[in-house]
Amino acid sequence: MPSHERKHFLTHKNYQLRYTAYIIAAMISVAAAISILTFTLAYPLLSSRLSEAVTKSISMDVARGLILPYWAGVIALIIVAAAAGILFSHRIVGPVNRMASLISLMDEGDISKRLVLREKDEFLPLAGAINKLLENFSGTVRASRDNSRRIGDELEDIEKLLKNKNAFESDISDKLSSINAKKEAIYKELSKYKS
């Protein structure tokens, strides 16, 4: 499959930003829980171990001093997670957008297009299945179109035979049998699809 360059990473902003926000909210929740646990566990440990050498206010300052670098690290990780969330969600949103566009084209009657994804995009097996479905459906449409055209040709032949006073009944009967056979072929092709 041909490769496509990414032009925009935010192709479906609502979806991508919403799930990136979920990731960030989860990270902040975990970071806050760890911060609270660390502070509540470290402060008593520091104050009991360092009580002889350090005053209570100094041990409190040390515990508070640990929180600032901790939260600076959390913010840096949040920025990295946001960028990664947008980049990785594009692997899902890009193919979904292409599938939606293809389905819109199919709804308008254009079944000539195929779904093209990058090698690393998600849903690559689904794209293959959709393309196979479209190929089979296109074959059915082509066969039905050909049979319809042949039926039209044979109806014209019957009309000519009917205008000819010397036409044999067997000629007309043969043409009608041929039309019925093509009608059955069209029905058989279309009956593969349940509606």
C-alpha positions as CSV (number, residue, x, y, z in Angstrom):
1,M,0.0,0.0,0.0
2,P,1.3,3.5,-0.8
3,S,2.7,5.5,2.1
4,H,0.9,8.7,3.1
5,E,2.6,11.6,4.8
6,R,1.0,13.0,7.9
7,K,0.0,16.6,7.3
8,H,-1.8,17.1,10.6
9,F,-1.7,15.2,13.8
10,L,-4.9,16.6,15.2
11,T,-7.3,15.2,12.6
12,H,-10.2,14.7,15.0
13,K,-9.5,17.2,17.8
14,N,-12.5,16.3,20.1
15,Y,-11.6,12.7,20.2
16,Q,-7.8,13.1,20.4
17,L,-7.9,15.8,23.0
18,R,-10.5,14.1,25.1
19,Y,-8.6,10.9,25.4
20,T,-5.3,12.7,25.9
21,A,-7.1,14.6,28.8
22,Y,-8.1,11.3,30.3
23,I,-4.5,10.1,30.2
24,I,-3.3,13.4,31.8
25,A,-6.1,13.3,34.5
26,A,-5.1,9.8,35.4
27,M,-1.4,10.8,35.6
28,I,-2.3,13.8,37.8
29,S,-4.4,11.6,40.1
30,V,-1.7,9.0,40.5
31,A,0.9,11.8,41.0
32,A,-1.2,13.5,43.7
33,A,-1.8,10.1,45.4
34,I,1.9,9.4,45.4
35,S,2.7,12.9,46.6
36,I,0.3,12.7,49.5
37,L,1.5,9.2,50.4
38,T,5.2,10.3,50.2
39,F,4.7,13.4,52.2
40,T,2.6,11.7,54.9
41,L,5.0,8.8,55.1
42,A,8.3,10.7,54.7
43,Y,7.5,13.5,57.1
44,P,7.1,11.3,60.2
45,L,10.1,9.3,59.2
46,L,12.2,12.4,58.7
47,S,11.0,14.0,61.9
48,S,11.6,10.9,64.1
49,R,15.1,10.1,62.5
50,L,16.3,13.7,62.4
51,S,14.7,15.0,65.6
52,E,18.0,15.1,67.4
53,A,20.0,16.8,64.7
54,V,17.3,18.8,62.9
55,T,14.4,20.9,64.3
56,K,10.9,20.1,63.4
57,S,10.6,23.2,61.2
58,I,13.7,22.2,59.2
59,S,12.4,18.7,58.6
60,M,9.1,20.2,57.4
61,D,11.0,22.5,55.1
62,V,12.9,19.5,53.7
63,A,9.7,17.6,53.1
64,R,8.1,20.6,51.4
65,G,11.3,21.1,49.4
66,L,10.9,17.6,47.9
67,I,7.4,18.4,46.6
68,L,8.5,21.2,44.2
69,P,10.9,19.0,42.2
70,Y,8.5,16.2,42.3
71,W,5.7,18.3,40.8
72,A,8.1,19.8,38.2
73,G,8.9,16.2,37.1
74,V,5.2,15.4,37.0
75,I,4.5,18.4,34.8
76,A,7.3,17.4,32.4
77,L,5.8,13.9,32.2
78,I,2.4,15.4,31.5
79,I,3.7,17.4,28.6
80,V,5.4,14.3,27.2
81,A,2.2,12.2,27.8
82,A,0.1,14.8,26.0
83,A,2.3,14.8,23.0
84,A,2.5,11.0,22.9
85,G,-1.3,10.8,23.4
86,I,-1.9,13.0,20.4
87,L,0.7,11.2,18.2
88,F,-0.6,7.7,19.1
89,S,-4.3,8.6,19.0
90,H,-3.6,9.8,15.4
91,R,-2.9,6.1,14.5
92,I,-6.5,5.4,15.5
93,V,-8.2,8.6,14.4
94,G,-6.6,8.7,11.0
95,P,-7.8,5.3,9.8
96,V,-11.3,5.9,11.4
97,N,-11.6,9.2,9.4
98,R,-10.5,7.5,6.2
99,M,-13.1,4.7,6.8
100,A,-15.8,7.3,7.5
101,S,-14.9,9.1,4.2
102,L,-15.0,5.9,2.3
103,I,-18.4,4.9,3.7
104,S,-19.7,8.4,2.7
105,L,-18.5,7.8,-0.8
106,M,-20.1,4.3,-0.8
107,D,-23.4,5.9,0.4
108,E,-23.2,8.3,-2.6
109,G,-22.7,5.3,-4.9
110,D,-19.0,5.5,-5.5
111,I,-17.6,2.0,-4.9
112,S,-14.5,2.5,-7.0
113,K,-12.3,3.9,-4.2
114,R,-10.3,1.7,-1.8
115,L,-9.1,2.2,1.8
116,V,-5.3,3.0,1.9
117,L,-3.6,3.0,5.3
118,R,0.0,3.3,6.4
119,E,1.8,0.2,7.4
120,K,1.9,1.1,11.1
121,D,-1.7,2.4,11.3
122,E,-4.2,0.5,13.5
123,F,-7.0,-1.3,11.8
124,L,-4.9,-2.5,8.9
125,P,-6.6,-5.9,8.9
126,L,-10.0,-4.2,8.9
127,A,-9.0,-2.0,6.0
128,G,-8.0,-5.2,4.1
129,A,-11.4,-6.7,4.8
130,I,-13.3,-3.6,3.7
131,N,-11.3,-3.5,0.5
132,K,-12.1,-7.2,-0.2
133,L,-15.8,-6.5,0.5
134,L,-15.7,-3.5,-1.9
135,E,-13.9,-5.6,-4.6
136,N,-16.5,-8.4,-4.3
137,F,-19.3,-5.9,-4.4
138,S,-17.8,-4.1,-7.4
139,G,-17.6,-7.5,-9.2
140,T,-21.3,-8.2,-8.4
141,V,-22.3,-4.7,-9.7
142,R,-20.2,-5.2,-12.9
143,A,-21.8,-8.6,-13.5
144,S,-25.3,-7.3,-12.9
145,R,-24.7,-4.3,-15.1
146,D,-23.4,-6.6,-17.9
147,N,-26.4,-8.9,-17.6
148,S,-28.8,-5.9,-17.5
149,R,-27.2,-4.5,-20.7
150,R,-27.5,-8.0,-22.4
151,I,-31.2,-8.1,-21.3
152,G,-31.7,-4.7,-22.9
153,D,-30.1,-5.9,-26.1
154,E,-32.2,-9.0,-26.2
155,L,-35.4,-7.0,-25.6
156,E,-34.5,-4.9,-28.6
157,D,-34.0,-8.1,-30.6
158,I,-37.5,-9.3,-29.5
159,E,-39.0,-6.0,-30.5
160,K,-37.4,-6.4,-33.9
161,L,-38.7,-9.9,-34.2
162,L,-42.2,-8.8,-33.2
163,K,-42.1,-6.1,-35.9
164,N,-41.1,-8.7,-38.5
165,K,-44.3,-10.6,-39.5
166,N,-42.2,-13.6,-40.6
167,A,-40.6,-14.2,-37.1
168,F,-41.0,-17.6,-35.7
169,E,-42.5,-18.2,-32.4
170,S,-39.5,-20.3,-31.4
171,D,-37.1,-17.4,-32.0
172,I,-39.1,-15.2,-29.6
173,S,-39.4,-18.1,-27.1
174,D,-35.6,-18.6,-27.3
175,K,-35.0,-14.9,-26.7
176,L,-37.4,-14.9,-23.7
177,S,-35.6,-18.0,-22.3
178,S,-32.3,-16.2,-22.6
179,I,-33.7,-13.1,-20.9
180,N,-35.0,-15.2,-18.0
181,A,-31.6,-16.9,-17.6
182,K,-29.9,-13.5,-17.4
183,K,-32.6,-12.3,-15.0
184,E,-31.8,-15.3,-12.8
185,A,-28.1,-14.6,-13.0
186,I,-28.7,-11.0,-11.8
187,Y,-31.0,-12.3,-9.0
188,K,-28.3,-14.9,-8.0
189,E,-25.6,-12.2,-7.8
190,L,-27.7,-9.8,-5.8
191,S,-29.2,-12.5,-3.5
192,K,-25.7,-12.9,-1.9
193,Y,-26.5,-9.7,-0.1
194,K,-29.1,-9.7,2.7
195,S,-31.1,-6.7,3.3
